[in-house]
Amino acid sequence: MFPSFLQRARRVARSGPDRVGIAAVADGVTILETCPALPARFAGGAMRGRGANPFLDWTSTPVTVTVHDLRDVVYDVDHRVLIKDGRLIAETCYLQPEDALARVVAARARPDRLAGRGIMVPCSDHWPGNYYHWMAHGLPVIAAASDLPDGGAARLLLPALLPWQHRTLQMLRPGGCAIERIMAGRQYRIDRVAYCNIVAGAADFAVSRLCGRVFARLAAAVPVVRPHGARLYVDRGGAGHRAIPNEGALAARLRGLGFLAVRPETLTVAEQIDLFRAASMVVGPLGAGMTNIGFCRPGTVVYDLVPDHHANPCFLAMAMRGGLEYWADLFPTGAARQDHMAPWGQGIDVERVVRRVEELLRGLLPGAGAAPLP
C-alpha cells in the first residue's frame, strides 16, 4: 500500500508545462547507489497470514540515488525547489501542492546571488526542523556530499539549525564541507549546484545502504551506556499530528508488560541513540520518534501501529535496512480526512495491541533477525 497523498503529490511534481526534468538540464550525473526492489520482510513467518498488516504485498522502491550537476539555477528557499530558465525542475518539487508551486515565481528582478566558491548542495526539504526529515533526507545528503571526491569544495545550503541538528553534524563529521546559510523568503541565483535526490525523499521507500550507514556513523560517536534488553513504547505525547485520544491508556497497559514509554523529543540525540540501540522491542505509532529504529541492533522487534488514514511504509524500509524483525497492523482511526497530519478520530484498540505484542514476544527471541545491509 502506498500513501495516496504521496501518489498525488508526485504526479503533480512531474507534470505540467512549467516543469522540466532534471536530466534534461543537468551537465552531468553521478550515481551513488542502486537500490533494488525487494519484497517486504516480516517478523515471524507464521504471522504472515494473520492480522491486518497493510504491507504484506509491499515491495521496496527500486531507486537510483543520484547527484546531478546543475549550472545557473535559482533556488527558492521556502519551497526548496530549483528553477532553470524560468521552469521548475520537476524532481525537486517534493510533496508540494499545486497551489504552492503556482506561487513560485522565478521572474523576480534580482534574486540574491550565492557566488561563493565551491558547489552548493541543498540539504533540507521544506520541513527542515522535523526529526525524520533531517535524519532521512538531510544527513544522508550531507554524508554523500562529504564523501564525494570533491567533497571539500561542497557548501551545504542549510537554514538556521536547531541545537540537536548541530549535534548530529558534529557526530557525522562531514569532512571539509562549509555551511552556506539560506534565509526564508529568499530566492538565490547559484552558479553551480549538486542536487542529490535523497533530499526530496527518493529513498524513503528504498532499502538504501547509504541512508542506513548514516545511523551507524552517528551511533559510532556515542558510547554504549545502557544494557541491551529494553522494551520501548514511543509515545507521541499528545502531538497534534496523528494524536491518539487514548494513548495514555495504551502506554499504561504496555508498562504492565515491562515497556518504558519514551518521548524521544525530550532526550538528547546521544540519549536517543543509546536508548534505541539498547532496545529488544520497539512499539509505536507513525511519527518522527520512530526514526530512532535506525539505531536498533539487528534482530530488534519493531511493531508499527499504522493509522488507516496514513499507511506509510517508510519504517518498514528502515527496518529492512537494519535487519530488524518488523511487524505492522492497520488500525481504524475514524479520521476526518486522509492525510499525514489528521488526528485519530477515535482511540486505538488497546487490547488488540497488547495481544499482538504478547504474540511477538512469545514467538521471537531478541537478536534472531537477519543481518543488516553492509
Secondary structure, DSSP 8 states (H G I E B T S, - for coil): ---HHHHHHHHHHT-STTEE-HHHH-SEEEEEEEE---B---S-GGGTTSTT-TTTT-B---EEEEEEEEEEEEEETTTTEEEETTEEEGGG-TT--HHHHHT-----S--EEE--SSEEEE---S-TT-HHHIIIIIHHHHHHHHHSTTGGGEEEEE----HHHHHHHHHH--TT-EEEE--TT-EEEEEEEEEEGGGGTTTTTS--HHHHHHHHHHHTTS---S-S-EEEEE--TT-STT--TTHHHHHHHHHTTTEEEE-GGGS-HHHHHHHHHTEEEEEEESSGGGGGGGGS-TT-EEEEEEETT---THHHHHHHHHT-EEEEEEE----SSSSTT---SS---HHHHHHHHHHHHHH--TT-S-----
